[in-house]
Amino acid sequence: MSAEVLVYRGSLVENRHRVSLALWGPEGLVAYGGDPGRVAYLRSSAKPFQALALYLTGAVERFGLTEEEVALATASHDGTPRHVEVAARFLGKLGLGPEHLVCGVHPPFSREARAALEAQGLAPTPLHHNCSGKHAGMLAAALALGAPAEGYHLPDHPVQRLNLATLEALSGARPGLATDGCSVPTFALSLARAARAFFLLADPGRAPEAYRTPLLRVREAMRRHPDLVAGPGSVDTLLMERLPVVAKRGADGYYGLALLEGPRGPLGVALKVEDGATLAREVAVVALLRALGLDPGKTPWDRPPVRNHRGLEVGHLEARLGLVWV
């Protein structure tokens, strides 16, 4: 059955954003919309699973990493001063600096942080990159393995081989690989198989034994520090502040959710907006949570308005997910 986010101008549907999604529970695939077999790159939605390497390698203990630093390793953060401070502290514990990050540089997502840099005449650094925490985590795992820091982003590096094996173990499928926007490998899985991995993040006791404690610790770090996972007012942070979920956005319309509890028990969700539209993704995610009996309260993504250049409301967005229960 089709799932989509509709964009209305007046009473007419002007645009349609097609959506595919999968829900995974204890018995396997429990519901879907669109095509649950759709293979898509998880992009940054894979970060909770990449952060497991901090525990699998012993990096947390070796370097005395805190929950804040683990949370930042899962983040697509907004580049606020707090994010930058935690990233710098993380690297300092490794005896490294921003020059060791290969993620590149972009201005902070946060408008306030971006404006503050501009007002001071400062350029952004790799610490402001939304993936700086993930890269610090990969460097920590590399050093804990006794592997070189150099080339940590390459597919044949021990850390990247470990991450690939982790995704395969949790999804039950061999991921495809490509290069992400920050230069590390990104993983392609069917939405159903990605949802399986998120289900195990929701219910770590059902995971292979080696992953149970790491999944629980990463999950709790994200839940206790949602501000570090994204930033004030962002969809990930807001949902984790209000609901028993782990929420992780990915680029180009991807979203992953671990629902720790709810009317249907623990569930894993993977969702992809086919054209990569970010606002449509947020509208779909909030609508899905409401359909599953989880109410986040008022959010900016409930029927958000379409406005013209005078600020007049001329339309709105709404989701029609057409969930099919298996």
Secondary structure, 3 states (H helix, E strand, C coil): CCEEEEEEECCEEEEEEEEEEEEEECCEEEEEECCCCCEEECHHHHHHHHCCHHHHCCHHHHHCCCHHHHHHHCCCCCCCHHHHHHHHHHHHHCCCCHHHCCCCCCCCCCHHHHHHHHHCCCCCCHHHCCCHHHHHHHHHHHHHHCCCCCCCCCCCCHHHHHHHHHHHHHHCCCCEEEECCCCCEEEEEEHHHHHHHHHHHHCHHHCCHHHHHHHHHHHHHHHHCHHHHCCCCCHHHHHHHHCCEEEEEECCCEEEEEECCCCCCCEEEEEEECCCCHHHHHHHHHHHHHHCCCCCCCCCCCCCEEECCCCCEEEEEEEECCCEEC
